[in-house]
Amino acid sequence: MSTLEDRLRSTLTARAELVTAERLSPAVPPTAQAPVRSRRPAILAVVLATVAVALVAVVMLTPDPVRRPAPQPPAGPVPSPSV
């Protein structure tokens, strides 16, 4: 074995010898706890609603680049067709 393995083994052995029956405490019995409900679904719903409202606001408030203004009628009188 190498020096490192010898040192490690002796350290672990010394540490294990510190554990005795007198130093061990009895295990604590488990207690009944109310199930913990996750808040993740509620947080996800709030985030999705916020994103949806923001998306609708952006779509409604931005001008439509395809929509062109209606042509203006001529300023003067329109000549009637000759018969």
Secondary structure, 3 states (H helix, E strand, C coil): CCHHHHHHHHHHHHHHHCCCCCCCCCCCCCCCCCCCCCCHHHHHHHHHHHHHHHHHHHHHHCCCCCCCCCCCCCCCCCCCCCC
